[in-house]
């Protein structure tokens, strides 16, 4: 009788462990799947400065989102050919230790906002990088996303074909 209870408890414990592992691994897989749909270009943060063309895929929302670097620190970018500068939030500017420059007004998708100009020592995306890039510190931006604007993109040739954007060094 005592062995029967122990076996039943062991069986229940194994069943509980099975369900915990199944739910945990399912949650992990689903979270990774959602992240891949939101930022299909996150792997670019690990690329070295090779000068090779960068191929970006659109995310599930139709935007080009990629993880790159500002001054060596990983940053998630939304590529925005309509933005004049590489724009960051005040929180991200503080985190990156950016110098606050002249005050300026910016026209954004949500209206006019007052922020500051700055200079980014280096901006990198995949194997491409640019130094001394003009930037904007915009207090109304999401703290965890930066806009990769034309102050960086103008250094490269841009091709958009369907679901792909290719950035490459201009011909010399």
CORZIQUI-V742177 format. One record per residue. N is the residue number from 0. RES is the residue in one small letter. PHI is phi as a letter, one per 30 degrees, with the letter a starting at -180 (none if undefined). PSI is psi as a letter, one per 20 degrees, with the letter a starting at -180 (NA if undefined). OMEGA is omega in whole degrees, 0 to 359 (* if undefined). Layout:
# CORZIQUI-V742177
[[N,RES,PHI,PSI,OMEGA] [N,RES,PHI,PSI,OMEGA]]
This chain:
# CORZIQUI-V742177
[[0,x,none,g,181] [1,x,d,h,178] [2,x,d,h,179] [3,x,d,g,178] [4,x,d,g,180] [5,x,d,g,179] [6,x,d,g,179] [7,x,d,g,178] [8,x,d,g,178] [9,x,d,g,179] [10,x,d,g,177] [11,x,d,g,178] [12,x,d,g,179] [13,x,d,h,178] [14,x,d,g,177] [15,x,d,g,178] [16,x,d,g,178] [17,x,e,g,182] [18,x,d,h,178] [19,x,d,g,179] [20,x,d,h,179] [21,x,d,g,180] [22,x,d,g,179] [23,x,d,g,180] [24,x,d,h,176] [25,x,d,g,178] [26,x,d,g,179] [27,x,d,g,181] [28,x,d,g,182] [29,x,d,g,178] [30,x,d,g,178] [31,x,d,h,178] [32,x,d,g,179] [33,x,d,g,180] [34,x,d,g,178] [35,x,d,h,178] [36,x,d,h,181] [37,x,d,g,182] [38,x,b,n,181] [39,x,d,i,183] [40,x,c,k,183] [41,x,d,h,182] [42,x,d,i,183] [43,x,d,h,181] [44,x,d,h,182] [45,x,c,i,183] [46,x,d,q,177] [47,x,c,r,183] [48,x,d,n,185] [49,x,c,i,184] [50,x,i,j,179] [51,x,d,q,177] [52,x,e,q,179] [53,x,c,p,179] [54,x,c,p,181] [55,x,c,p,175] [56,x,c,q,174] [57,x,d,q,174] [58,x,d,a,183] [59,x,d,h,179] [60,x,d,i,179] [61,x,j,j,181] [62,x,c,q,173] [63,x,c,o,179] [64,x,c,p,182] [65,x,a,q,176] [66,x,c,p,178] [67,x,b,b,182] [68,x,b,q,167] [69,x,c,p,181] [70,x,h,k,176] [71,x,i,i,183] [72,x,c,p,179] [73,x,d,p,181] [74,x,b,p,175] [75,x,d,p,182] [76,x,c,q,161] [77,x,c,p,181] [78,x,d,p,186] [79,x,b,n,180] [80,x,d,i,177] [81,x,c,i,179] [82,x,c,p,180] [83,x,d,h,186] [84,x,b,r,165] [85,x,d,o,186] [86,x,c,p,179] [87,x,b,q,176] [88,x,d,r,175] [89,x,d,g,181] [90,x,d,g,179] [91,x,d,h,177] [92,x,d,g,177] [93,x,d,g,181] [94,x,d,h,181] [95,x,d,i,180] [96,x,i,k,182] [97,x,d,q,176] [98,x,d,p,178] [99,x,d,p,180] [100,x,c,b,183] [101,x,d,q,176] [102,x,d,q,181] [103,x,a,q,174] [104,x,c,p,179] [105,x,b,p,173] [106,x,c,o,182] [107,x,c,r,179] [108,x,d,h,181] [109,x,c,j,179] [110,x,j,a,180] [111,x,d,q,175] [112,x,b,q,181] [113,x,c,p,179] [114,x,b,b,182] [115,x,b,q,173] [116,x,d,q,177] [117,x,a,r,174] [118,x,b,p,179] [119,x,c,p,182] [120,x,e,g,179] [121,x,a,p,173] [122,x,b,p,182] [123,x,b,q,174] [124,x,b,o,184] [125,x,h,c,180] [126,x,c,j,182] [127,x,c,q,177] [128,x,b,q,177] [129,x,b,q,180] [130,x,c,q,177] [131,x,h,l,183] [132,x,c,p,177] [133,x,d,p,181] [134,x,b,r,178] [135,x,b,p,174] [136,x,c,o,186] [137,x,c,o,185] [138,x,d,i,183] [139,x,d,j,184] [140,x,d,q,173] [141,x,d,p,185] [142,x,d,i,186] [143,x,c,j,180] [144,x,b,p,177] [145,x,c,q,175] [146,x,c,p,177] [147,x,c,n,187] [148,x,c,a,188] [149,x,d,h,178] [150,x,d,h,172] [151,x,c,g,187] [152,x,d,h,179] [153,x,d,i,179] [154,x,d,i,190] [155,x,b,r,171] [156,x,d,p,181] [157,x,b,p,173] [158,x,b,p,175] [159,x,b,p,178] [160,x,b,o,178] [161,x,i,d,185] [162,x,c,j,186] [163,x,b,q,171] [164,x,c,p,178] [165,x,c,p,174] [166,x,c,p,180] [167,x,b,r,176] [168,x,d,q,178] [169,x,d,q,178] [170,x,d,q,181] [171,x,c,NA,*]]
